[in-house]
Amino acid sequence: MIAKTPTPPYYAVIFSSTRTEGDNGYSKMADKMVDLAKEQDGFLGVESARNELGITVSYWRDLNAIKKWKDNAAHSIAREKGRNGWYRSFKTRIAKVERDYEFEK
């Protein structure tokens, strides 16, 4: 589902990853993190897709909201589990969205 974001500017956190074999609790934790992110002040939405490469883009009001999400204790635990077992590699990028447009039938 495409996230309904406000009029720019806002920020995007782009998380690209490759996984290790097996689920090993990953799907449950991913769902839990999305639910938790939705409760955070400044969270605007999320989009995610996975094949060989997984990409999750979360949208945030400002850099402070992103920092608070990074510092969230449960999110920190999930990140550590990712490093220790779920991911072969990942990269996080933070970008300011200055313009957007859309099409819908």
N, C-alpha and C positions, 0 to 999 in steps of 0.2 A: 504494500500500500504506500502511496506517495504521501509524505507528510504535508500537512497544511501549515505552512509557515507564514509569519506576519510579513508586512512590508519591510524590506531591508532598510538599514543594515542589521545583520545578526551574524552569528558565527556557526561554522560547521566543524565538527570533529570527525575526521575521516580515518577509520580504523581498518586497515587492510591486513589480512592474515592468511597463513597456510596452517593447516591443522595436522596433528599427529593422527594415527589410526585409532578408530573406535570413538565412541561417544564419551565414555567414562564420566558421566555426570555433566558434560558440557551444556547440552541443550537445556537442562533444568536450570543451571546457573545463568545461562544467557537470558532465559525468560525472566528469571528473578531480577537480573540487573536492569532489564528494560522496565519492569514494573517499578523498581526502586528509582530509576532515573526519572520516570514520569512524576514522582513525588517531589523532585528537587525544584527549588525556586529557580526560575530562569530556563527550565527545560521547555523546548518548543516542539520537538518531534524526533522521529527516528525512521530510518529506512535501512533495510538489510537484505543482502543476497549472498548465497554461498554455492559454489561449485568447487573446483579445485582451489580457487581463490575466494576468500570471503571478504566482503566489504560491508561495513556498517557505518552509516553517516548519522550522527546525532546533531541536532540543531539547538543552539543556545542563545540566550538573549545577549550575553556579554562574556568577556574573559573571566570575570570574577565568578560567574556561575559555573564555568568550566573548571576553574581551580577548585571550587567547593566540591564538585563531583569527583574530581581526581583525589581529593583528600578524604572522601567518604570512606569510613572504615570497612563496610561490607564490600565496596568496590575495590578497595585495596587488597582485600583477601582474594577476591575473584581474579584480580590481575596477577597476583602471586601464583595462584593455581594455574593460570594460563601459561606463565613462564615455565613452571615446573612440570607441566604435563600435557596441556591441550594444544599448544602452538609449537610449530617448527620455526616459524618466523612471523613477525608482525611489524607494522610501521603505523605510527599515529601522526596525522597532519592536522593542523588547526588553521582554518582559513576564514577570512572575513567575507561574507556574502554582501556584495554591494549592489547587485541587481539580480532579479530573477524574473522569469515569465513562464507561462504555462499554457497548455492546450488540453482540453477535455471535450469528448463527444457527449 
